[in-house]
Amino acid sequence: QVQLVESGGGLVQPGGSLRLSCAASGRSISINPMGWYRQAPGKERDLVAGIGSGGNTNYAASVKGRFTISRDNAKNTVYLQMNSLKPEDTAVYYCNVVIQGAAGLRYDYWGQGTQVTVSS
């Protein structure tokens, strides 16, 4: 139904920046909530940032003020700008979209994940 492809991860020094991209194909995601999640070793996957169809955003407390989520509906793409990166930001980052189906069913689609490593 929809395919999500993440890119932009890599190795960066503490205090550095990265910009992650999530490109959607197969379906327009302009009306759907989107989110960036991350999963570090030994931890559960949790929400980093979310964005609604109207551009409203929310962030995990640990990244507030450092990360910015945005979307470009014309490009069917969601971004995560990550600044002032810390070693504890090291994780696999995943893009997510929620699509409402028939009978109130909710479908979650995930990208393959992109590795972000913050280390000197």
Phi and psi in degrees as a GROMACS rama.xvg file:
@    title "Ramachandran Plot"
@    xaxis  label "Phi"
@    yaxis  label "Psi"
@TYPE xy
-145.957  142.213  VAL-2
-118.888  134.229  GLN-3
-116.499  130.639  LEU-4
-125.995  118.449  VAL-5
-95.8585  151.231  GLU-6
-154.781  165.889  SER-7
107.066  -6.81204  GLY-8
-72.5184  169.56  GLY-9
164.358  -166.641  GLY-10
-98.9009  130.345  LEU-11
-142.824  149.717  VAL-12
-77.1547  154.341  GLN-13
-53.3531  136.953  PRO-14
89.1812  -8.7772  GLY-15
-82.8562  -175.613  GLY-16
-133.17  151.384  SER-17
-142.327  152.734  LEU-18
-123.737  116.496  ARG-19
-93.9815  144.353  LEU-20
-123.198  145.973  SER-21
-131.329  107.805  CYS-22
-98.6535  126.356  ALA-23
-102.078  143.432  ALA-24
-140.852  158.903  SER-25
91.974  -18.4777  GLY-26
-164.866  144.235  ARG-27
-73.4653  134.333  SER-28
-110.891  18.6872  ILE-29
-64.0417  -27.6884  SER-30
-101.541  6.0448  ILE-31
-107.883  144.78  ASN-32
-64.8314  141.264  PRO-33
-126.118  153.576  MET-34
-149.691  154.892  GLY-35
-109.587  130.142  TRP-36
-121.158  162.037  TYR-37
-142.497  154.076  ARG-38
-138.539  117.812  GLN-39
-99.6006  158.59  ALA-40
-54.91  131.198  PRO-41
79.5265  4.20391  GLY-42
-126.032  159.292  LYS-43
-80.1391  158.275  GLU-44
-71.2045  127.79  ARG-45
-135.227  161.895  ASP-46
-73.2876  131.412  LEU-47
-97.1854  -49.0655  VAL-48
-155.942  145.878  ALA-49
-131.355  155.112  GLY-50
-143.42  134.251  ILE-51
-90.3442  177.449  GLY-52
-64.5083  -29.2637  SER-53
-88.3041  3.88088  GLY-54
92.7854  0.225622  GLY-55
-67.2942  143.761  ASN-56
-129.794  157.693  THR-57
-146.056  153.725  ASN-58
-138.188  149.733  TYR-59
-65.478  146.577  ALA-60
-58.3116  -32.9448  ALA-61
-69.4813  -18.1582  SER-62
-117.08  -5.07829  VAL-63
-59.1266  132.171  LYS-64
89.2311  -12.9818  GLY-65
-114.038  -34.4923  ARG-66
-107.552  149.014  PHE-67
-135.873  124.351  THR-68
-99.0696  141.591  ILE-69
-148.841  165.903  SER-70
-140.077  147.123  ARG-71
-121.797  97.533  ASP-72
-65.9842  -30.0454  ASN-73
-63.4462  -31.6567  ALA-74
-97.3347  -2.84445  LYS-75
55.8198  43.2475  ASN-76
-135.7  143.533  THR-77
-119.076  143.335  VAL-78
-122.714  155.355  TYR-79
-133.415  107.699  LEU-80
-87.6982  122.203  GLN-81
-117.168  116.041  MET-82
-116.743  163.769  ASN-83
49.4213  48.1126  SER-84
-65.5891  144.396  LEU-85
-118.865  156.154  LYS-86
-54.5491  -33.5687  PRO-87
-70.9724  -7.48962  GLU-88
-80.4606  -8.26378  ASP-89
-60.675  123.608  THR-90
-177.337  171.594  ALA-91
-89.4096  127.038  VAL-92
-102.64  132.476  TYR-93
-121.402  141.485  TYR-94
-94.8192  144.099  CYS-95
-138.975  142.676  ASN-96
-132.688  140.556  VAL-97
-108.825  127.181  VAL-98
-122.26  126.651  ILE-99
-83.6488  126.008  GLN-100
-105.813  -163.546  GLY-101
-67.7449  154.962  ALA-102
56.8747  30.3688  ALA-103
73.3505  11.5041  GLY-104
-72.9598  145.177  LEU-105
-114.963  131.47  ARG-106
-116.353  130.348  TYR-107
-109.579  130.296  ASP-108
-118.14  140.713  TYR-109
-126.282  147.027  TRP-110
-80.0195  179.926  GLY-111
-80.2511  -14.586  GLN-112
93.0737  147.686  GLY-113
-134.373  134.465  THR-114
-80.8615  130.684  GLN-115
-118.83  122.095  VAL-116
-123.163  122.691  THR-117
-111.622  109.316  VAL-118
-159.032  147.305  SER-119
